[in-house]
């Protein structure tokens, strides 16, 4: 997960195309955010 986000950020900073499709990167971020939210709530959350 971290590698995909890092690759996307580096591509944006360099003005190059992303090596990871946007939809995949967005899904990766959503999963991470859901994991943190689940920890906060102490319960499963939907994506």
C-alpha atoms as a printed R data frame, in Angstrom:
   type eleno elety resid chain resno       x      y       z
1  ATOM     1    CA   UNK     A     1   0.000  0.000   0.000
2  ATOM     2    CA   UNK     A     2   2.640  2.535   0.995
3  ATOM     3    CA   UNK     A     3   4.678  1.805  -2.128
4  ATOM     4    CA   UNK     A     4   1.731  2.537  -4.398
5  ATOM     5    CA   UNK     A     5   0.981  5.853  -2.728
6  ATOM     6    CA   UNK     A     6   4.656  6.818  -2.740
7  ATOM     7    CA   UNK     A     7   4.941  5.993  -6.463
8  ATOM     8    CA   UNK     A     8   1.892  8.125  -7.222
9  ATOM     9    CA   UNK     A     9   3.201 11.100  -5.230
10 ATOM    10    CA   UNK     A    10   6.647 10.871  -6.854
11 ATOM    11    CA   UNK     A    11   5.087 10.747 -10.320
12 ATOM    12    CA   UNK     A    12   2.947 13.822  -9.589
13 ATOM    13    CA   UNK     A    13   5.940 15.745  -8.254
14 ATOM    14    CA   UNK     A    14   8.038 14.812 -11.298
15 ATOM    15    CA   UNK     A    15   5.231 15.640 -13.749
16 ATOM    16    CA   UNK     A    16   5.260 12.080 -15.068
17 ATOM    17    CA   UNK     A    17   2.438  9.610 -15.600
18 ATOM    18    CA   UNK     A    18   1.551  7.510 -12.597
19 ATOM    19    CA   UNK     A    19   2.834  3.943 -12.632
20 ATOM    20    CA   UNK     A    20  -0.293  3.034 -10.655
21 ATOM    21    CA   UNK     A    21  -3.758  3.643 -12.152
22 ATOM    22    CA   UNK     A    22  -5.624  6.399 -10.291
23 ATOM    23    CA   UNK     A    23  -8.519  4.097  -9.387
24 ATOM    24    CA   UNK     A    24  -6.138  1.618  -7.775
25 ATOM    25    CA   UNK     A    25  -4.354  4.340  -5.798
26 ATOM    26    CA   UNK     A    26  -7.677  5.816  -4.641
27 ATOM    27    CA   UNK     A    27  -8.858  2.390  -3.504
28 ATOM    28    CA   UNK     A    28  -5.608  1.860  -1.592
29 ATOM    29    CA   UNK     A    29  -6.089  5.163   0.253
30 ATOM    30    CA   UNK     A    30  -9.734  4.306   0.993
31 ATOM    31    CA   UNK     A    31  -8.727  0.958   2.500
32 ATOM    32    CA   UNK     A    32  -6.142  2.642   4.714
33 ATOM    33    CA   UNK     A    33  -8.614  5.270   5.898
34 ATOM    34    CA   UNK     A    34 -11.210  2.589   6.625
35 ATOM    35    CA   UNK     A    35  -8.663  0.638   8.652
36 ATOM    36    CA   UNK     A    36  -7.884  3.672  10.813
37 ATOM    37    CA   UNK     A    37 -11.599  4.409  11.231
38 ATOM    38    CA   UNK     A    38 -12.247  0.812  12.234
39 ATOM    39    CA   UNK     A    39  -9.531  1.068  14.877
40 ATOM    40    CA   UNK     A    40 -11.068  4.289  16.211
41 ATOM    41    CA   UNK     A    41 -14.538  2.771  16.396
42 ATOM    42    CA   UNK     A    42 -13.441 -0.664  17.538
43 ATOM    43    CA   UNK     A    43 -15.707 -2.175  14.887
44 ATOM    44    CA   UNK     A    44 -15.716 -3.058  11.191
45 ATOM    45    CA   UNK     A    45 -16.534 -0.262   8.731
46 ATOM    46    CA   UNK     A    46 -17.747 -0.353   5.139
47 ATOM    47    CA   UNK     A    47 -15.692  1.059   2.292
